[in-house]
């Protein structure tokens, strides 16, 4: 399997997105290595596709983490593969909803296991050095034509 993760400072996700542009939530990769990726989320505007009156449900943090994990997870091999969220465990959030008070924030994903068909990550969302959400997730691969 090739190692084709994004690099630090790169615009997030060129050519690797399952979603259309309006739902590409991860903006900038600020740190990455073989085991982890940290991305910065710098906005939560009223025009956010999932916002209502400047608030987004806490469960959207799982999608931020899944997108960061998909950017980190190798997708190479003989066929290009896309990753889809398959499972979430132990999600905890300290607050009622994600608001502008949480922005900017970082999402860090840490590789916890990998098979040919899936990858597992632990994740944390941090603002001002404080963790306000955490959990683990699994991405499953779907092979697509080159």
Backbone torsions as a table, in degrees:
resi	resn	phi	psi	omega
1	UNK	NA	130.5	179.9
2	UNK	-76.2	159.1	179.7
3	UNK	-106.0	96.1	-174.4
4	UNK	-120.7	35.2	177.8
5	UNK	-65.9	160.7	177.7
6	UNK	-72.2	160.2	-179.4
7	UNK	-104.5	158.6	177.6
8	UNK	-54.5	137.0	178.0
9	UNK	81.4	-5.7	-177.6
10	UNK	-76.7	146.3	169.5
11	UNK	-59.8	138.1	-171.7
12	UNK	-71.1	124.7	161.1
13	UNK	80.5	25.1	-179.4
14	UNK	-56.9	118.9	176.6
15	UNK	76.5	5.4	-174.4
16	UNK	-117.7	10.0	-172.4
17	UNK	-91.5	140.3	169.9
18	UNK	-85.0	-35.0	-175.5
19	UNK	-84.9	158.6	170.7
20	UNK	-73.1	169.0	-174.3
21	UNK	-54.3	-36.5	-175.5
22	UNK	-68.9	-19.5	179.4
23	UNK	-108.7	14.4	173.2
24	UNK	-83.3	102.5	-168.4
25	UNK	-91.3	-29.8	-177.8
26	UNK	-81.9	126.2	-173.4
27	UNK	-96.9	-49.6	-172.4
28	UNK	-141.0	134.7	172.7
29	UNK	-85.5	123.0	-178.8
30	UNK	-105.8	-17.7	178.8
31	UNK	-161.3	138.4	176.7
32	UNK	-155.8	148.5	171.3
33	UNK	-150.6	-168.2	-174.9
34	UNK	-64.0	-23.2	-175.1
35	UNK	-109.2	-16.3	-173.2
36	UNK	-150.6	163.9	173.2
37	UNK	-143.1	136.6	174.4
38	UNK	-119.9	127.6	-179.4
39	UNK	-122.1	151.3	179.5
40	UNK	-106.8	132.8	173.7
41	UNK	-110.0	116.5	-171.7
42	UNK	-106.6	-1.1	-177.8
43	UNK	-147.3	153.0	171.0
44	UNK	-149.1	74.9	-173.1
45	UNK	-85.0	164.7	176.4
46	UNK	-60.6	-23.6	179.3
47	UNK	-87.3	6.3	173.7
48	UNK	-55.6	132.9	-173.6
49	UNK	-62.4	-17.9	-178.5
50	UNK	-112.8	7.6	-176.4
51	UNK	-89.1	147.5	170.4
52	UNK	-132.5	115.7	-178.9
53	UNK	54.6	43.3	175.5
54	UNK	75.3	10.9	-179.5
55	UNK	-123.8	143.7	177.4
56	UNK	-128.1	136.8	178.7
57	UNK	-57.1	145.4	-176.8
58	UNK	-59.2	-28.4	-178.7
59	UNK	-61.7	-21.5	178.6
60	UNK	-64.6	-21.6	176.0
61	UNK	-61.4	-28.7	175.7
62	UNK	-64.8	-40.0	178.5
63	UNK	-67.2	-40.1	174.6
64	UNK	-57.2	-47.0	-179.1
65	UNK	-65.2	-40.6	179.7
66	UNK	-64.0	-39.6	178.5
67	UNK	-67.5	-39.6	176.9
68	UNK	-64.4	-41.9	178.4
69	UNK	-63.6	-40.3	179.1
70	UNK	-64.3	-33.6	176.1
71	UNK	-67.8	-34.2	-178.3
72	UNK	-80.3	-39.0	-172.5
73	UNK	-64.5	132.6	175.6
74	UNK	-59.2	136.8	179.9
75	UNK	-123.2	11.7	-176.0
76	UNK	-82.7	-156.1	-175.6
77	UNK	110.9	-170.6	-177.5
78	UNK	-63.8	-30.6	176.0
79	UNK	-120.9	145.0	174.6
80	UNK	-70.3	141.0	-178.1
81	UNK	-126.6	145.5	172.5
82	UNK	-109.0	150.1	-178.1
83	UNK	-108.7	140.7	179.9
84	UNK	-126.1	143.7	177.7
85	UNK	-63.9	122.7	-177.0
86	UNK	-111.8	-29.2	-177.3
87	UNK	-159.3	152.5	175.4
88	UNK	-135.9	138.3	177.6
89	UNK	-136.5	146.9	170.4
90	UNK	60.9	30.9	-178.9
91	UNK	-70.1	127.4	177.1
92	UNK	-130.6	139.6	179.5
93	UNK	-138.2	131.3	-179.9
94	UNK	-99.5	81.4	179.8
95	UNK	156.2	170.1	-177.0
96	UNK	-88.0	-36.8	-179.0
97	UNK	-153.5	157.5	175.7
98	UNK	-80.8	124.4	-178.6
99	UNK	-130.1	177.8	178.2
100	UNK	-58.7	-22.2	178.3
101	UNK	-65.1	-20.8	179.3
102	UNK	-88.6	-6.4	-172.4
103	UNK	-102.1	140.3	-3.2
104	UNK	-74.7	156.8	174.1
105	UNK	-140.2	161.5	178.5
106	UNK	-110.7	143.5	170.0
107	UNK	-112.5	124.9	175.0
108	UNK	-115.5	130.4	175.5
109	UNK	-116.9	136.6	-176.6
110	UNK	-124.8	121.5	-179.0
111	UNK	-61.0	128.1	-175.9
112	UNK	-118.2	-12.8	179.3
113	UNK	174.4	156.9	-176.9
114	UNK	-154.4	139.8	168.8
115	UNK	-127.5	-179.4	176.3
116	UNK	-66.9	-23.6	-174.8
117	UNK	-102.5	-14.8	-173.2
118	UNK	-159.6	161.9	172.5
119	UNK	-132.5	149.1	179.1
120	UNK	-121.3	136.2	-179.9
121	UNK	-131.5	145.4	162.7
122	UNK	-92.0	150.0	179.3
123	UNK	-142.5	154.6	174.9
124	UNK	-139.9	143.4	169.8
125	UNK	-109.4	131.8	-175.9
126	UNK	-131.1	141.0	173.6
127	UNK	-135.7	126.9	179.4
128	UNK	59.7	32.8	178.9
129	UNK	81.0	-0.5	-178.8
130	UNK	-108.4	132.7	175.8
131	UNK	-77.0	125.8	177.5
132	UNK	-117.4	-4.2	174.6
133	UNK	-156.1	148.6	179.8
134	UNK	-159.4	161.3	177.3
135	UNK	170.8	-163.9	174.3
136	UNK	-138.9	156.0	-179.0
137	UNK	-145.9	160.7	175.0
138	UNK	-125.2	135.1	172.9
139	UNK	-107.7	134.7	175.6
140	UNK	-106.9	142.4	-179.3
141	UNK	-89.9	144.7	168.1
142	UNK	-123.2	127.1	179.6
143	UNK	-78.5	139.0	176.5
144	UNK	-129.6	160.6	-179.4
145	UNK	-63.4	150.1	179.5
146	UNK	-63.4	NA	NA
